[in-house]
């Protein structure tokens, strides 16, 4: 279904945001 893909996209987005915050510090 589309739900796993949606969850994967949200997880990737959160991971990228966390990486950006880590690099910004």
MOPAC internal coordinates of N, CA, C and O (Angstrom, degrees):
PM7 1SCF
backbone

  N    0.0000 0     0.00 0     0.00 0    0    0    0
  C    1.4668 1     0.00 0     0.00 0    1    0    0
  C    1.5220 1   111.06 1     0.00 0    2    1    0
  O    1.2310 1   121.32 1     4.95 1    3    2    1
  N    1.3098 1   115.09 1  -175.05 1    3    2    1
  C    1.4693 1   119.92 1  -177.98 1    5    3    2
  C    1.5239 1   111.85 1   -85.67 1    6    5    3
  O    1.2310 1   120.31 1   162.09 1    7    6    5
  N    1.3377 1   117.02 1   -17.91 1    7    6    5
  C    1.4652 1   119.59 1  -176.50 1    9    7    6
  C    1.5283 1   113.18 1   -62.31 1   10    9    7
  O    1.2310 1   118.75 1   131.73 1   11   10    9
  N    1.3292 1   119.99 1   -48.27 1   11   10    9
  C    1.4753 1   119.71 1   178.54 1   13   11   10
  C    1.5243 1   112.08 1   -58.37 1   14   13   11
  O    1.2310 1   120.10 1   140.94 1   15   14   13
  N    1.3196 1   117.42 1   -39.06 1   15   14   13
  C    1.4638 1   120.76 1   179.22 1   17   15   14
  C    1.5269 1   109.78 1   -65.35 1   18   17   15
  O    1.2310 1   120.73 1   140.64 1   19   18   17
  N    1.3302 1   116.21 1   -39.36 1   19   18   17
  C    1.4589 1   120.74 1   179.59 1   21   19   18
  C    1.5241 1   109.95 1   -65.32 1   22   21   19
  O    1.2310 1   120.77 1   135.69 1   23   22   21
  N    1.3322 1   116.13 1   -44.31 1   23   22   21
  C    1.4661 1   120.51 1   178.91 1   25   23   22
  C    1.5231 1   110.32 1   -62.84 1   26   25   23
  O    1.2310 1   120.41 1   139.50 1   27   26   25
  N    1.3309 1   116.82 1   -40.50 1   27   26   25
  C    1.4623 1   120.64 1   179.31 1   29   27   26
  C    1.5259 1   110.27 1   -64.03 1   30   29   27
  O    1.2310 1   120.19 1   139.82 1   31   30   29
  N    1.3186 1   117.24 1   -40.18 1   31   30   29
  C    1.4624 1   120.88 1   179.76 1   33   31   30
  C    1.5317 1   110.27 1   -65.60 1   34   33   31
  O    1.2310 1   120.80 1   137.65 1   35   34   33
  N    1.3448 1   116.08 1   -42.35 1   35   34   33
  C    1.4647 1   119.34 1   179.34 1   37   35   34
  C    1.5205 1   110.89 1   -65.73 1   38   37   35
  O    1.2310 1   120.48 1   140.91 1   39   38   37
  N    1.3339 1   116.69 1   -39.09 1   39   38   37
  C    1.4606 1   120.65 1   178.76 1   41   39   38
  C    1.5217 1   110.45 1   -64.29 1   42   41   39
  O    1.2310 1   120.62 1   136.39 1   43   42   41
  N    1.3256 1   116.42 1   -43.61 1   43   42   41
  C    1.4656 1   120.34 1   179.26 1   45   43   42
  C    1.5223 1   110.07 1   -62.97 1   46   45   43
  O    1.2310 1   120.71 1   138.77 1   47   46   45
  N    1.3290 1   116.25 1   -41.23 1   47   46   45
  C    1.4636 1   120.34 1   179.95 1   49   47   46
  C    1.5231 1   110.16 1   -63.04 1   50   49   47
  O    1.2310 1   120.76 1   136.21 1   51   50   49
  N    1.3244 1   116.15 1   -43.79 1   51   50   49
  C    1.4660 1   119.92 1   179.84 1   53   51   50
  C    1.5260 1   110.37 1   -65.41 1   54   53   51
  O    1.2310 1   120.53 1   141.41 1   55   54   53
  N    1.3231 1   116.58 1   -38.59 1   55   54   53
  C    1.4562 1   120.73 1   179.78 1   57   55   54
  C    1.5295 1   110.94 1   -64.56 1   58   57   55
  O    1.2310 1   120.63 1   137.27 1   59   58   57
  N    1.3328 1   116.41 1   -42.73 1   59   58   57
  C    1.4630 1   120.61 1   178.96 1   61   59   58
  C    1.5239 1   110.10 1   -65.12 1   62   61   59
  O    1.2310 1   120.43 1   139.89 1   63   62   61
  N    1.3285 1   116.78 1   -40.11 1   63   62   61
  C    1.4692 1   120.12 1   179.51 1   65   63   62
  C    1.5295 1   109.89 1   -64.80 1   66   65   63
  O    1.2310 1   120.22 1   138.71 1   67   66   65
  N    1.3360 1   117.19 1   -41.29 1   67   66   65
  C    1.4648 1   120.64 1   179.20 1   69   67   66
  C    1.5243 1   110.28 1   -65.16 1   70   69   67
  O    1.2310 1   120.46 1   139.92 1   71   70   69
  N    1.3271 1   116.73 1   -40.08 1   71   70   69
  C    1.4599 1   120.64 1   178.87 1   73   71   70
  C    1.5248 1   110.42 1   -64.48 1   74   73   71
  O    1.2310 1   120.40 1   138.11 1   75   74   73
  N    1.3326 1   116.85 1   -41.89 1   75   74   73
  C    1.4588 1   120.63 1   179.33 1   77   75   74
  C    1.5327 1   110.63 1   -63.52 1   78   77   75
  O    1.2310 1   120.66 1   138.93 1   79   78   77
  N    1.3305 1   116.35 1   -41.07 1   79   78   77
  C    1.4657 1   119.47 1   179.09 1   81   79   78
  C    1.5319 1   110.16 1   -65.47 1   82   81   79
  O    1.2310 1   120.83 1   140.35 1   83   82   81
  N    1.3363 1   116.02 1   -39.65 1   83   82   81
  C    1.4646 1   119.78 1   179.94 1   85   83   82
  C    1.5291 1   110.32 1   -64.91 1   86   85   83
  O    1.2310 1   120.47 1   140.49 1   87   86   85
  N    1.3316 1   116.70 1   -39.51 1   87   86   85
  C    1.4634 1   120.14 1  -179.36 1   89   87   86
  C    1.5182 1   111.51 1   -72.81 1   90   89   87
  O    1.2310 1   120.36 1   150.72 1   91   90   89
  N    1.3248 1   116.91 1   -29.28 1   91   90   89
  C    1.4604 1   120.61 1  -177.20 1   93   91   90
  C    1.5270 1   110.98 1   -71.44 1   94   93   91
  O    1.2310 1   120.71 1   156.03 1   95   94   93
  N    1.3517 1   116.25 1   -23.97 1   95   94   93
  C    1.4644 1   119.27 1  -178.22 1   97   95   94
  C    1.5172 1   110.68 1   -81.03 1   98   97   95
  O    1.2310 1   120.10 1   180.00 1   99   98   97

